[in-house]
């Protein structure tokens, strides 16, 4: 048991209108919404300039260095956090879990759930990218989807008792999959873990075909049976978001040429049978969202069917699903990564979309009822990498603020929010330049959990940089988060 101190506290393109004219000192990416439609309204404002806000305006003020040590390995981590905030470090790659297995590499997407007896449960992806000939398989052989797969998920149970965070238990919850990048939580308490590859048996040397979504019950105390969900498509998956009203699953594709999809289940909660569809802009077949967009403009949406969600040639043609949808008029995006459900809409991230290739944030808002039509709006586009550079995972706080993880080659990647008025504020900085992943708030709003990815290939026994999980807490009421 690890103890750390806890303090409760295409067709015709729209011409774009520049939202940001300059980078503001100290400002960088992020998005968060006091009211989730606030930034859409801000995007309509003429020549709006993004500013970094402080205490009293949604931000948390100046950041200061805080250093904490993992009690198991002695690994030291520095983060820059606002005054009054603290963090704990735990669950590092290379450490031995309670089931006897080594924690895999590549900490990535994650979600937090209610655990037993007041605890929190975290289901955490591992984006393990070691090739089939050198990889260390995850979990027990009997529990693996692919006998040589080294990725999957781990589950951590974390409790707060007597002013301390206690990491009670960590174990393998999905074994033998590969490149588990992101995913998303479901309203029925499971985690959907997505493989970001279509590698398979014919060319890559794996024992099973990959490129699927797998469901992991957050309540499971042992590894789940690894069942791929081919109805949700075989492509280069990134993240999912589930409409809490209808059970419709929205999915992103992490390719330079990518589509945005939805899966309409035949029965809510059953992801084995239903229809996979691709987003299209009405009366604009083949619409290309990657450049030339107007922030705030609302595009009417329709959905086109994917006849074969699990194509036989997906390993050699990772865009086989995309090509089906595009042939029917589906829209094209650039590297769709994180997506999250909040405020009756899906917020999705195009990591290097936009006229300068530094990122876009889109909102898809279904029509009332959630099944047909809806609108797509570009709510944020970066025109300067000092303001925003490669947004990736995305989440929504219990207070309705959107928080984005940066994955950038620029120094000091950040977790940053934005007020309902569209002003940004840095919340947390990693001076080690690792990639932020998997930001997720506890259901009670007390704790923000997030991952620093670390190495994604090599030996999990001796990672060059260990992936690690952090818990952040403090006076959330001082700002918009």
PAMARSE-300756 format. One record per residue (C-alpha): x, y, z; residue number from 1; residue in one letter. Coordinates in Angstrom, 2 decimals, m for minus. Layout:
N
<<X,Y,Z>,NUM,"A"> ...
REM end
This chain:
481
<<0.00,0.00,0.00>,1,"X"> <<1.42,3.39,m1.03>,2,"X"> <<0.55,6.46,1.05>,3,"X"> <<0.82,10.08,m0.03>,4,"X"> <<m0.52,13.21,1.59>,5,"X"> <<m3.92,14.39,0.38>,6,"X"> <<m5.24,17.90,0.93>,7,"X"> <<m8.98,18.21,0.46>,8,"X"> <<m9.73,21.25,m0.93>,9,"X"> <<m13.61,19.36,m50.80>,10,"X"> <<m16.70,21.33,m51.74>,11,"X"> <<m16.66,25.06,m51.35>,12,"X"> <<m14.61,25.88,m48.27>,13,"X"> <<m15.52,28.50,m45.69>,14,"X"> <<m12.99,31.31,m45.38>,15,"X"> <<m11.69,31.44,m41.84>,16,"X"> <<m11.74,34.46,m39.55>,17,"X"> <<m8.68,34.84,m37.36>,18,"X"> <<m9.62,34.37,m33.73>,19,"X"> <<m6.14,34.85,m32.35>,20,"X"> <<m3.95,37.72,m33.56>,21,"X"> <<m1.10,37.27,m31.17>,22,"X"> <<0.17,34.91,m28.49>,23,"X"> <<m0.11,36.28,m25.01>,24,"X"> <<2.83,35.80,m22.66>,25,"X"> <<2.25,32.74,m20.50>,26,"X"> <<m0.68,31.57,m22.63>,27,"X"> <<m0.73,28.28,m24.45>,28,"X"> <<m3.38,25.76,m25.32>,29,"X"> <<m6.35,24.61,m23.77>,30,"X"> <<m9.92,24.49,m23.76>,31,"X"> <<m12.43,24.36,m21.03>,32,"X"> <<m15.92,25.72,m20.78>,33,"X"> <<m17.74,27.16,m17.83>,34,"X"> <<m20.80,26.68,m19.99>,35,"X"> <<m20.00,24.23,m22.75>,36,"X"> <<m21.43,26.43,m25.47>,37,"X"> <<m19.52,29.47,m24.22>,38,"X"> <<m16.59,29.03,m26.55>,39,"X"> <<m18.86,28.64,m29.55>,40,"X"> <<m20.26,32.07,m28.74>,41,"X"> <<m16.75,33.38,m28.22>,42,"X"> <<m15.71,32.03,m31.61>,43,"X"> <<m18.37,34.20,m33.25>,44,"X"> <<m16.91,37.34,m31.65>,45,"X"> <<m15.14,39.46,m34.25>,46,"X"> <<m11.33,39.62,m33.93>,47,"X"> <<m11.41,38.15,m30.45>,48,"X"> <<m8.00,37.95,m28.79>,49,"X"> <<m7.23,35.08,m26.41>,50,"X"> <<m5.88,36.25,m23.08>,51,"X"> <<m4.42,34.46,m20.12>,52,"X"> <<m6.61,35.07,m17.11>,53,"X"> <<m5.75,34.91,m13.42>,54,"X"> <<m7.52,34.61,m10.13>,55,"X"> <<m11.08,35.89,m10.18>,56,"X"> <<m11.45,35.48,m13.94>,57,"X"> <<m11.31,31.69,m14.22>,58,"X"> <<m7.59,31.08,m13.92>,59,"X"> <<m5.62,29.96,m10.89>,60,"X"> <<m2.76,32.43,m10.87>,61,"X"> <<0.97,31.98,m11.10>,62,"X"> <<2.38,28.46,m11.26>,63,"X"> <<5.11,27.27,m8.93>,64,"X"> <<7.31,24.15,m8.86>,65,"X"> <<6.20,21.19,m6.74>,66,"X"> <<8.38,18.07,m6.51>,67,"X"> <<7.06,14.71,m5.34>,68,"X"> <<8.59,11.24,m5.20>,69,"X"> <<7.08,7.88,m6.08>,70,"X"> <<7.15,5.88,m2.83>,71,"X"> <<7.83,2.60,m4.68>,72,"X"> <<10.70,3.55,m7.02>,73,"X"> <<11.99,6.85,m5.63>,74,"X"> <<11.37,8.50,m9.03>,75,"X"> <<11.20,12.30,m8.62>,76,"X"> <<8.72,14.36,m10.63>,77,"X"> <<8.45,18.12,m10.83>,78,"X"> <<5.23,19.82,m11.91>,79,"X"> <<4.34,23.50,m12.05>,80,"X"> <<1.02,24.03,m10.28>,81,"X"> <<m0.99,26.97,m8.91>,82,"X"> <<m0.60,27.97,m5.27>,83,"X"> <<m2.44,25.60,m2.94>,84,"X"> <<m2.35,22.60,m5.30>,85,"X"> <<m0.39,19.42,m4.70>,86,"X"> <<0.03,16.10,m6.45>,87,"X"> <<0.95,12.46,m5.89>,88,"X"> <<2.93,10.19,m8.18>,89,"X"> <<2.22,6.46,m8.52>,90,"X"> <<1.65,3.49,m10.82>,91,"X"> <<4.90,3.78,m12.77>,92,"X"> <<5.74,1.60,m15.77>,93,"X"> <<8.19,m1.12,m14.81>,94,"X"> <<6.82,m1.59,m11.29>,95,"X"> <<5.29,m4.89,m10.23>,96,"X"> <<1.51,m4.88,m9.89>,97,"X"> <<m0.43,m6.78,m7.25>,98,"X"> <<m1.12,m9.62,m9.69>,99,"X"> <<2.63,m10.17,m10.13>,100,"X"> <<2.85,m8.66,m13.62>,101,"X"> <<5.02,m5.73,m14.61>,102,"X"> <<3.18,m2.48,m15.36>,103,"X"> <<3.33,m2.07,m19.17>,104,"X"> <<4.81,0.89,m21.03>,105,"X"> <<3.04,3.86,m22.57>,106,"X"> <<0.50,5.23,m20.08>,107,"X"> <<m2.22,6.85,m22.19>,108,"X"> <<m6.01,7.28,m22.11>,109,"X"> <<m7.79,6.81,m18.79>,110,"X"> <<m11.07,7.34,m16.96>,111,"X"> <<m12.03,7.51,m13.29>,112,"X"> <<m14.99,5.65,m11.76>,113,"X"> <<m16.60,5.18,m8.35>,114,"X"> <<m14.89,2.32,m6.58>,115,"X"> <<m16.00,0.24,m3.59>,116,"X"> <<m16.14,1.77,m0.11>,117,"X"> <<m15.59,5.33,m1.28>,118,"X"> <<m12.56,4.60,m3.44>,119,"X"> <<m11.82,5.65,m7.01>,120,"X"> <<m11.05,3.21,m9.79>,121,"X"> <<m8.86,4.21,m12.72>,122,"X"> <<m8.83,2.16,m15.92>,123,"X"> <<m5.64,3.08,m17.78>,124,"X"> <<m4.51,2.30,m21.33>,125,"X"> <<m1.02,1.22,m22.35>,126,"X"> <<0.12,2.33,m25.80>,127,"X"> <<2.75,m0.42,m26.09>,128,"X"> <<4.44,m0.18,m29.52>,129,"X"> <<7.22,m2.76,m29.35>,130,"X"> <<7.22,m5.02,m32.43>,131,"X"> <<5.84,m8.55,m32.34>,132,"X"> <<9.28,m10.13,m32.23>,133,"X"> <<10.61,m8.24,m29.20>,134,"X"> <<7.58,m7.36,m27.09>,135,"X"> <<7.02,m8.58,m23.53>,136,"X"> <<3.44,m9.94,m23.46>,137,"X"> <<1.08,m8.51,m20.86>,138,"X"> <<m0.90,m10.48,m18.29>,139,"X"> <<m1.32,m14.24,m18.05>,140,"X"> <<m1.25,m16.27,m21.26>,141,"X"> <<m4.81,m17.50,m20.67>,142,"X"> <<m6.10,m13.91,m20.45>,143,"X"> <<m4.46,m12.51,m23.60>,144,"X"> <<m6.30,m11.62,m26.78>,145,"X"> <<m3.06,m12.08,m28.73>,146,"X"> <<m0.48,m14.36,m27.11>,147,"X"> <<2.32,m11.92,m27.90>,148,"X"> <<0.46,m8.63,m27.30>,149,"X"> <<2.09,m6.33,m24.75>,150,"X"> <<m0.54,m3.63,m24.35>,151,"X"> <<m3.99,m3.48,m22.82>,152,"X"> <<m5.22,m1.81,m19.65>,153,"X"> <<m4.39,m1.77,m15.98>,154,"X"> <<m6.86,m0.88,m13.22>,155,"X"> <<m5.85,1.03,m10.11>,156,"X"> <<m7.95,1.32,m6.96>,157,"X"> <<m7.19,4.50,m5.03>,158,"X"> <<m8.79,5.54,m1.74>,159,"X"> <<m8.76,8.69,0.38>,160,"X"> <<m8.62,7.98,4.11>,161,"X"> <<m7.40,10.05,7.06>,162,"X"> <<m5.96,12.77,4.89>,163,"X"> <<m3.97,10.41,2.64>,164,"X"> <<m4.23,8.99,m0.87>,165,"X"> <<m3.78,5.22,m0.67>,166,"X"> <<m3.04,3.22,m3.80>,167,"X"> <<m4.73,0.06,m2.61>,168,"X"> <<m4.28,m2.24,m5.57>,169,"X"> <<m3.14,m2.31,m9.21>,170,"X"> <<m3.79,m5.18,m11.63>,171,"X"> <<m4.02,m6.18,m15.29>,172,"X"> <<m7.56,m5.71,m16.58>,173,"X"> <<m7.08,m6.26,m20.36>,174,"X"> <<m4.18,m8.30,m21.72>,175,"X"> <<m2.65,m9.14,m25.09>,176,"X"> <<m3.84,m6.20,m27.14>,177,"X"> <<m1.46,m3.66,m28.74>,178,"X"> <<m1.11,0.12,m29.07>,179,"X"> <<m4.00,0.89,m26.72>,180,"X"> <<m3.99,4.64,m27.17>,181,"X"> <<m7.15,6.30,m25.94>,182,"X"> <<m10.79,5.30,m25.57>,183,"X"> <<m13.55,6.58,m23.37>,184,"X"> <<m15.94,5.83,m20.50>,185,"X"> <<m19.48,4.56,m20.98>,186,"X"> <<m22.54,5.59,m18.93>,187,"X"> <<m22.88,1.97,m17.77>,188,"X"> <<m19.52,1.91,m15.99>,189,"X"> <<m17.10,0.40,m18.49>,190,"X"> <<m14.06,1.68,m20.36>,191,"X"> <<m13.73,1.31,m24.15>,192,"X"> <<m10.07,0.75,m24.98>,193,"X"> <<m9.02,1.47,m28.57>,194,"X"> <<m6.16,m0.03,m30.60>,195,"X"> <<m4.40,2.63,m32.66>,196,"X"> <<m3.20,0.25,m35.37>,197,"X"> <<m4.53,m2.23,m37.91>,198,"X"> <<m1.46,m4.51,m37.72>,199,"X"> <<m2.28,m8.18,m37.97>,200,"X"> <<m1.30,m11.72,m38.86>,201,"X"> <<m0.36,m11.43,m42.51>,202,"X"> <<2.44,m8.88,m42.40>,203,"X"> <<3.24,m7.73,m38.85>,204,"X"> <<3.73,m11.14,m37.26>,205,"X"> <<0.94,m10.97,m34.67>,206,"X"> <<m1.13,m13.98,m33.68>,207,"X"> <<m4.43,m12.09,m34.06>,208,"X"> <<m5.65,m9.18,m36.15>,209,"X"> <<m5.74,m5.78,m34.43>,210,"X"> <<m7.46,m2.45,m34.90>,211,"X"> <<m10.43,m3.02,m32.63>,212,"X"> <<m12.20,m1.59,m29.59>,213,"X"> <<m12.38,m3.68,m26.40>,214,"X"> <<m14.70,m3.16,m23.43>,215,"X"> <<m13.36,m3.29,m19.86>,216,"X"> <<m15.76,m3.31,m16.91>,217,"X"> <<m14.37,m0.91,m14.29>,218,"X"> <<m15.92,m3.11,m11.58>,219,"X"> <<m13.99,m6.23,m12.65>,220,"X"> <<m11.41,m7.41,m10.09>,221,"X"> <<m9.51,m9.55,m12.57>,222,"X"> <<m8.73,m9.43,m16.31>,223,"X"> <<m11.80,m9.27,m18.52>,224,"X"> <<m12.30,m11.69,m21.38>,225,"X"> <<m10.74,m9.83,m24.34>,226,"X"> <<m13.52,m9.64,m26.92>,227,"X"> <<m12.94,m7.37,m29.93>,228,"X"> <<m15.92,m5.32,m31.10>,229,"X"> <<m15.69,m5.46,m34.91>,230,"X"> <<m19.04,m3.69,m35.33>,231,"X"> <<m17.27,m0.51,m34.11>,232,"X"> <<m14.85,m0.78,m37.03>,233,"X"> <<m11.33,m1.92,m37.73>,234,"X"> <<m9.26,1.19,m38.26>,235,"X"> <<m6.62,3.31,m36.53>,236,"X"> <<m8.74,4.06,m33.49>,237,"X"> <<m8.03,6.87,m31.02>,238,"X"> <<m10.89,7.81,m28.69>,239,"X"> <<m14.60,7.32,m28.10>,240,"X"> <<m17.37,9.33,m26.48>,241,"X"> <<m20.81,7.94,m25.61>,242,"X"> <<m24.04,9.94,m25.73>,243,"X"> <<m25.53,9.38,m22.28>,244,"X"> <<m29.08,9.78,m23.62>,245,"X"> <<m29.01,7.34,m26.53>,246,"X"> <<m25.96,5.12,m26.01>,247,"X"> <<m24.62,6.11,m29.44>,248,"X"> <<m20.84,5.76,m29.54>,249,"X"> <<m18.72,8.40,m31.34>,250,"X"> <<m15.25,7.40,m32.53>,251,"X"> <<m12.17,9.26,m33.78>,252,"X"> <<m9.51,8.08,m36.24>,253,"X"> <<m5.86,9.07,m35.78>,254,"X"> <<m4.62,9.47,m39.35>,255,"X"> <<m3.53,12.51,m41.36>,256,"X"> <<m6.58,11.73,m43.48>,257,"X"> <<m9.31,10.66,m41.10>,258,"X"> <<m13.03,10.34,m40.52>,259,"X"> <<m15.33,10.90,m37.55>,260,"X"> <<m17.69,7.99,m36.92>,261,"X"> <<m20.63,6.94,m34.83>,262,"X"> <<m21.95,3.52,m33.90>,263,"X"> <<m25.71,3.29,m33.43>,264,"X"> <<m26.36,0.15,m31.35>,265,"X"> <<m29.35,m2.03,m32.04>,266,"X"> <<m29.81,m2.10,m28.27>,267,"X"> <<m28.40,0.42,m25.81>,268,"X"> <<m25.31,m0.89,m24.07>,269,"X"> <<m24.82,m3.83,m26.46>,270,"X"> <<m21.89,m2.96,m28.76>,271,"X"> <<m21.90,m6.17,m30.75>,272,"X"> <<m24.72,m5.29,m33.14>,273,"X"> <<m25.61,m2.01,m34.81>,274,"X"> <<m24.68,0.38,m37.61>,275,"X"> <<m21.35,2.15,m38.11>,276,"X"> <<m21.63,5.51,m39.88>,277,"X"> <<m19.34,8.38,m40.91>,278,"X"> <<m20.03,12.08,m40.51>,279,"X"> <<m20.77,14.07,m43.67>,280,"X"> <<m21.60,17.73,m44.17>,281,"X"> <<m25.06,18.06,m45.71>,282,"X"> <<m25.04,19.17,m49.35>,283,"X"> <<m21.23,19.22,m49.36>,284,"X"> <<m20.03,15.75,m50.31>,285,"X"> <<m16.41,15.07,m49.40>,286,"X"> <<m16.09,18.21,m47.26>,287,"X"> <<m12.50,18.79,m46.06>,288,"X"> <<m12.26,20.32,m42.59>,289,"X"> <<m8.46,20.43,m42.39>,290,"X"> <<m7.92,24.00,m43.58>,291,"X"> <<m9.86,27.09,m44.64>,292,"X"> <<m12.46,26.88,m41.89>,293,"X"> <<m14.48,29.64,m40.25>,294,"X"> <<m14.52,29.47,m36.48>,295,"X"> <<m18.01,29.43,m35.05>,296,"X"> <<m19.79,28.62,m38.30>,297,"X"> <<m22.34,25.82,m37.88>,298,"X"> <<m22.27,23.11,m40.53>,299,"X"> <<m25.38,20.91,m40.93>,300,"X"> <<m24.53,17.22,m40.51>,301,"X"> <<m25.82,13.93,m41.84>,302,"X"> <<m24.46,10.40,m41.43>,303,"X"> <<m23.52,7.94,m44.20>,304,"X"> <<m23.40,4.17,m43.70>,305,"X"> <<m20.26,2.03,m43.59>,306,"X"> <<m21.23,m1.26,m45.25>,307,"X"> <<m18.20,m3.24,m44.08>,308,"X"> <<m16.86,m2.04,m40.71>,309,"X"> <<m14.36,m4.93,m40.52>,310,"X"> <<m12.75,m5.05,m43.99>,311,"X"> <<m10.38,m7.92,m44.79>,312,"X"> <<m7.78,m5.55,m46.27>,313,"X"> <<m7.57,m3.26,m43.22>,314,"X"> <<m4.04,m4.44,m42.37>,315,"X"> <<m2.64,m3.40,m45.74>,316,"X"> <<m5.00,m0.43,m46.10>,317,"X"> <<m5.61,1.23,m42.70>,318,"X"> <<m7.98,3.65,m44.45>,319,"X"> <<m10.27,0.91,m45.77>,320,"X"> <<m13.16,2.01,m43.53>,321,"X"> <<m12.54,5.71,m44.25>,322,"X"> <<m12.61,5.09,m48.02>,323,"X"> <<m16.08,3.56,m47.77>,324,"X"> <<m17.46,6.60,m45.97>,325,"X"> <<m15.63,9.11,m48.14>,326,"X"> <<m17.01,7.45,m51.29>,327,"X"> <<m20.48,8.26,m49.96>,328,"X"> <<m19.63,11.89,m49.21>,329,"X"> <<m18.09,11.62,m45.73>,330,"X"> <<m16.01,14.53,m44.41>,331,"X"> <<m12.24,14.48,m43.93>,332,"X"> <<m10.39,15.57,m40.78>,333,"X"> <<m6.71,15.75,m39.84>,334,"X"> <<m5.56,13.36,m37.09>,335,"X"> <<m8.58,13.14,m34.88>,336,"X"> <<m7.49,12.26,m31.35>,337,"X"> <<m9.34,12.92,m28.07>,338,"X"> <<m13.11,13.22,m27.77>,339,"X"> <<m15.41,13.54,m24.76>,340,"X"> <<m19.12,13.81,m24.12>,341,"X"> <<m20.37,16.85,m22.16>,342,"X"> <<m23.18,19.38,m22.26>,343,"X"> <<m25.18,17.26,m24.75>,344,"X"> <<m22.35,17.45,m27.31>,345,"X"> <<m19.15,15.71,m28.35>,346,"X"> <<m15.91,17.70,m28.26>,347,"X"> <<m13.25,16.28,m30.57>,348,"X"> <<m9.66,17.24,m31.23>,349,"X"> <<m7.85,17.48,m34.57>,350,"X"> <<m4.26,17.47,m33.37>,351,"X"> <<m2.63,19.09,m36.38>,352,"X"> <<m5.61,20.48,m38.25>,353,"X"> <<m5.92,24.13,m39.18>,354,"X"> <<m4.22,26.55,m41.53>,355,"X"> <<m0.92,26.42,m39.63>,356,"X"> <<m1.28,22.77,m38.62>,357,"X"> <<m1.24,23.36,m34.86>,358,"X"> <<m4.67,22.02,m33.96>,359,"X"> <<m8.43,22.43,m34.03>,360,"X"> <<m11.18,21.77,m31.49>,361,"X"> <<m14.56,20.79,m32.94>,362,"X"> <<m18.00,20.42,m31.40>,363,"X"> <<m20.59,18.02,m32.77>,364,"X"> <<m24.01,18.71,m31.28>,365,"X"> <<m26.73,16.19,m32.17>,366,"X"> <<m30.26,17.36,m32.72>,367,"X"> <<m32.62,16.87,m29.76>,368,"X"> <<m33.24,13.15,m29.47>,369,"X"> <<m29.66,12.49,m30.52>,370,"X"> <<m30.24,10.21,m33.49>,371,"X"> <<m30.34,12.27,m36.67>,372,"X"> <<m28.60,15.32,m38.02>,373,"X"> <<m27.00,17.92,m35.80>,374,"X"> <<m24.35,20.59,m36.32>,375,"X"> <<m20.56,20.67,m36.47>,376,"X"> <<m18.75,23.82,m35.29>,377,"X"> <<m15.08,24.72,m35.20>,378,"X"> <<m14.80,26.26,m31.75>,379,"X"> <<m11.04,26.82,m31.67>,380,"X"> <<m8.16,26.83,m34.13>,381,"X"> <<m4.56,27.61,m33.30>,382,"X"> <<m2.74,30.11,m35.48>,383,"X"> <<0.39,30.22,m33.34>,384,"X"> <<2.08,27.27,m31.63>,385,"X"> <<2.93,29.49,m28.67>,386,"X"> <<m0.82,29.73,m28.04>,387,"X"> <<m1.79,26.15,m28.84>,388,"X"> <<0.33,23.27,m30.09>,389,"X"> <<m1.04,19.81,m30.83>,390,"X"> <<m3.99,19.32,m28.47>,391,"X"> <<m4.60,15.64,m27.81>,392,"X"> <<m6.69,14.02,m25.04>,393,"X"> <<m9.65,16.02,m23.77>,394,"X"> <<m11.98,15.84,m20.76>,395,"X"> <<m14.72,17.78,m19.01>,396,"X"> <<m14.64,18.64,m15.31>,397,"X"> <<m17.67,18.14,m13.04>,398,"X"> <<m18.15,21.94,m13.14>,399,"X"> <<m18.43,21.84,m16.92>,400,"X"> <<m14.98,23.09,m17.89>,401,"X"> <<m13.10,21.49,m20.75>,402,"X"> <<m9.45,20.56,m20.17>,403,"X"> <<m7.02,19.56,m22.92>,404,"X"> <<m3.70,17.68,m22.81>,405,"X"> <<m0.91,18.96,m25.03>,406,"X"> <<1.25,16.57,m27.06>,407,"X"> <<3.81,18.91,m28.57>,408,"X"> <<7.48,19.15,m29.50>,409,"X"> <<7.46,22.65,m28.01>,410,"X"> <<8.99,22.77,m24.53>,411,"X"> <<6.93,22.25,m21.39>,412,"X"> <<3.67,20.57,m22.51>,413,"X"> <<0.73,21.71,m20.47>,414,"X"> <<m2.73,21.01,m19.12>,415,"X"> <<m4.67,24.19,m19.75>,416,"X"> <<m8.23,25.40,m19.45>,417,"X"> <<m10.30,28.16,m20.98>,418,"X"> <<m13.15,30.12,m19.45>,419,"X"> <<m16.65,30.23,m20.84>,420,"X"> <<m15.65,33.58,m22.35>,421,"X"> <<m12.84,31.94,m24.32>,422,"X"> <<m9.85,33.10,m22.27>,423,"X"> <<m7.12,30.55,m21.64>,424,"X"> <<m5.26,29.75,m18.46>,425,"X"> <<m2.36,27.36,m17.87>,426,"X"> <<m3.09,24.93,m15.06>,427,"X"> <<m0.19,22.47,m14.96>,428,"X"> <<3.18,22.28,m16.72>,429,"X"> <<5.52,19.30,m17.08>,430,"X"> <<9.08,20.66,m17.38>,431,"X"> <<10.37,17.20,m18.39>,432,"X"> <<8.68,17.60,m21.80>,433,"X"> <<6.74,14.33,m21.63>,434,"X"> <<3.35,13.91,m23.28>,435,"X"> <<0.21,14.50,m21.19>,436,"X"> <<m2.47,11.83,m21.59>,437,"X"> <<m5.63,10.55,m20.00>,438,"X"> <<m6.75,13.55,m17.95>,439,"X"> <<m9.90,12.61,m16.03>,440,"X"> <<m11.71,14.05,m13.01>,441,"X"> <<m13.09,12.01,m10.15>,442,"X"> <<m16.89,11.97,m9.97>,443,"X"> <<m16.86,14.23,m6.89>,444,"X"> <<m14.57,16.80,m8.50>,445,"X"> <<m11.93,16.51,m5.76>,446,"X"> <<m9.12,14.94,m7.80>,447,"X"> <<m7.75,15.31,m11.33>,448,"X"> <<m5.94,12.19,m12.48>,449,"X"> <<m3.64,12.28,m15.51>,450,"X"> <<m0.80,10.35,m17.14>,451,"X"> <<2.65,11.27,m18.38>,452,"X"> <<3.18,8.76,m21.16>,453,"X"> <<6.86,7.81,m20.92>,454,"X"> <<8.45,5.30,m23.29>,455,"X"> <<6.14,3.31,m25.57>,456,"X"> <<8.62,0.63,m26.69>,457,"X"> <<11.41,m1.43,m25.24>,458,"X"> <<11.55,m3.53,m22.11>,459,"X"> <<8.94,m2.74,m19.43>,460,"X"> <<11.46,m3.93,m16.84>,461,"X"> <<13.79,m1.03,m17.64>,462,"X"> <<11.88,1.78,m19.42>,463,"X"> <<14.01,4.63,m20.68>,464,"X"> <<11.35,6.98,m19.29>,465,"X"> <<8.67,5.36,m17.13>,466,"X"> <<5.06,6.22,m17.78>,467,"X"> <<3.49,7.53,m14.59>,468,"X"> <<0.13,8.51,m13.17>,469,"X"> <<m0.46,11.63,m11.10>,470,"X"> <<m3.31,12.76,m8.86>,471,"X"> <<m3.73,16.53,m8.50>,472,"X"> <<m5.87,18.24,m5.87>,473,"X"> <<m6.34,21.65,m4.31>,474,"X"> <<m8.67,24.67,m4.16>,475,"X"> <<m10.63,24.04,m7.36>,476,"X"> <<m13.21,26.66,m6.35>,477,"X"> <<m10.68,29.44,m7.03>,478,"X"> <<m11.00,29.00,m10.78>,479,"X"> <<m13.08,27.55,m13.59>,480,"X"> <<m12.12,23.91,m13.14>,481,"X"> 
REM end
